[in-house]
């Protein structure tokens, strides 16, 4: 999959000195840390309702979708391309049989990238103007984001991330043949895949 790499940003908390209550004018109390966001996560990202173990995806990244689920995406499957040893984390590519141009869906769990930052990383990029598209969504209560860092994304292309833990997300890259139907909108298809992945992990990889 075209990997979507996020940059972990650091929040700088501003410390404010206040006058103490000791009765001695000019005595400063210890610096107070900046308050956390309402969610408790960096950049105001929503928390996951319950952390999911990515171990089944690490063991077999292409098991994230059943054959029936892959078929429901809209075109016959040509082959799968598993990459369990990808440096950033295990990934799988599902390639479809389309007559006009190549079409594929790729998914990756970034367990090998300590700088990934999960959904919070995308919220941080949005706050610093690093994304041209940023559309939050949720699936079964798990927070996700449709995002894009570019301005000339081809028709049928979309990047989607869904949180598995507060510090880890599963990232989906959709590259469709824009002339081929019955493919749905690339981003809606990515959300559908995100739902399959969440269900798979909720069931413990079964």
C-alpha positions in Angstrom: 0.0 0.0 0.0 1.3 3.5 -0.4 2.3 4.0 3.1 0.8 6.8 5.0 3.4 8.0 7.4 2.5 10.3 10.2 4.8 12.5 12.1 4.6 12.5 15.9 4.5 16.1 17.1 5.3 17.2 20.6 2.9 19.4 22.6 4.6 22.1 24.4 2.9 22.9 27.7 3.0 26.5 28.9 3.8 26.9 32.6 2.3 29.8 34.5 3.6 31.1 37.8 1.0 32.2 40.3 1.2 33.9 43.7 1.2 31.4 46.5 -1.0 31.4 49.5 1.7 31.4 52.1 1.1 35.0 53.0 4.5 36.1 51.7 4.1 38.5 48.8 6.0 37.5 45.6 6.4 33.8 46.5 5.7 31.8 43.3 4.0 28.5 43.4 5.3 25.6 41.3 4.6 25.7 37.6 1.2 24.3 36.6 1.1 22.0 33.6 -1.3 22.8 30.7 -4.6 21.0 31.2 -5.2 17.9 29.0 -7.7 17.9 26.2 -11.3 16.8 26.9 -10.5 13.3 25.6 -7.2 13.1 27.4 -5.4 12.4 24.2 -3.0 14.7 22.3 -4.4 17.2 19.9 -8.0 16.4 21.0 -8.1 13.0 19.2 -11.0 10.8 20.3 -10.0 7.7 22.3 -10.7 4.1 21.2 -13.4 2.5 23.3 -11.4 -0.6 24.1 -7.8 -1.4 22.8 -7.5 -4.1 20.2 -4.6 -6.6 20.0 -3.0 -6.3 16.6 -1.3 -9.8 17.0 -3.6 -11.5 14.4 -2.7 -8.9 11.8 1.0 -9.3 12.6 0.7 -13.1 12.2 -1.3 -13.0 8.9 -2.0 -9.5 7.6 -4.1 -10.8 4.7 -6.6 -12.5 7.1 -8.0 -9.1 7.9 -10.8 -9.7 5.4 -12.6 -12.9 4.5 -13.0 -13.9 0.8 -16.7 -12.9 1.0 -15.8 -9.5 2.4 -13.2 -8.9 -0.3 -15.7 -9.9 -3.0 -18.2 -7.4 -1.5 -15.8 -4.6 -2.4 -16.9 -4.6 -6.0 -14.6 -6.6 -8.3 -13.1 -10.1 -8.6 -9.9 -10.6 -6.6 -6.8 -11.1 -8.7 -4.3 -11.9 -5.9 -3.1 -10.8 -2.5 0.3 -9.5 -1.6 1.2 -10.1 2.0 4.1 -8.3 3.5 4.4 -9.5 7.1 8.0 -8.2 7.4 7.5 -4.7 6.2 9.7 -2.4 8.3 6.8 -0.1 9.4 4.6 -3.1 10.2 2.7 -6.0 8.6 0.7 -5.1 5.5 -1.4 -6.8 2.8 -2.4 -5.7 -0.7 -5.6 -7.0 -2.3 -5.4 -6.5 -6.1 -8.6 -6.7 -8.3 -9.3 -7.8 -11.8 -10.3 -4.6 -13.7 -10.1 -4.0 -17.4 -9.2 -0.3 -17.7 -6.5 0.3 -15.0 -5.1 -1.4 -11.9 -7.2 -1.3 -8.8 -6.2 -2.3 -5.2 -6.8 -1.9 -1.5 -3.9 -2.1 0.9 -3.9 -2.2 4.7 -1.1 -1.9 7.2 -0.8 -1.9 11.0 2.2 0.3 12.0 3.5 -1.8 14.9 7.0 -1.5 13.5 7.0 2.4 13.5 7.5 3.9 17.0 6.9 7.4 15.6 3.4 6.5 14.2 1.4 8.1 16.9 -2.0 6.6 15.9 -5.0 8.8 15.3 -3.4 11.5 17.4 -0.7 11.9 14.8 -3.3 12.8 12.1 -5.0 15.2 14.4 -1.7 16.9 15.0 -1.0 17.1 11.3 -4.4 18.7 10.8 -3.7 21.3 13.5 -0.4 22.3 11.8 -1.9 22.5 8.3 -0.3 19.4 7.0 -3.4 17.8 5.6 -5.5 18.9 2.6 -8.3 16.5 3.6 -9.4 15.6 7.1 -12.8 13.9 7.7 -13.3 12.1 11.1 -15.6 9.2 11.2 -16.2 6.2 13.5 -16.9 2.5 13.0 -18.4 0.5 15.9 -17.3 3.3 18.2 -13.7 3.2 17.0 -12.4 6.6 15.7 -11.2 7.0 12.2 -10.0 9.7 9.8 -10.2 10.0 6.0 -7.2 12.1 5.2 -4.9 13.4 2.4 -1.6 15.3 2.5 -1.6 16.1 -1.2 -3.7 18.2 -3.5 -3.7 16.0 -6.7 -4.9 12.6 -5.5 -6.1 10.6 -8.5 -9.8 9.8 -8.8 -10.6 6.6 -7.0 -7.7 7.1 -4.5 -8.2 7.6 -0.7 -6.4 7.1 2.6 -8.3 6.0 5.7 -7.0 5.3 9.2 -8.9 3.7 12.1 -7.7 3.5 15.7 -6.9 0.1 17.2 -5.3 1.6 20.4 -4.8 5.2 21.3 -1.3 5.0 20.0 -1.8 2.7 17.1 -4.0 2.7 13.9 -4.7 0.5 10.9 -4.2 2.5 7.7 -6.0 1.7 4.5 -4.9 2.9 1.0 -7.5 2.7 -1.8 -6.5 2.9 -5.4 -9.4 2.2 -7.7 -9.9 2.2 -11.5 -11.9 5.4 -11.7 -13.7 4.2 -14.8 -14.7 0.8 -13.4 -18.1 0.2 -11.8 -19.6 -1.1 -9.5 -16.8 0.2 -7.3 -18.1 2.6 -4.7 -16.4 5.9 -3.8 -12.9 5.1 -2.7 -13.2 6.7 0.7 -16.5 4.9 1.4 -14.8 1.6 0.4 -11.9 2.4 2.8 -14.4 2.9 5.6 -16.0 -0.5 4.8 -12.6 -2.2 5.0 -12.0 -0.4 8.4 -15.2 -2.0 9.7 -14.1 -5.4 8.6 -10.7 -5.0 10.3 -12.3 -3.8 13.6 -14.8 -6.8 13.6 -11.9 -9.2 12.8 -9.9 -8.0 15.8 -12.9 -7.8 18.1 -13.3 -11.5 17.4 -9.7 -12.2 18.3 -8.7 -12.8 14.7 -11.3 -15.4 14.0 
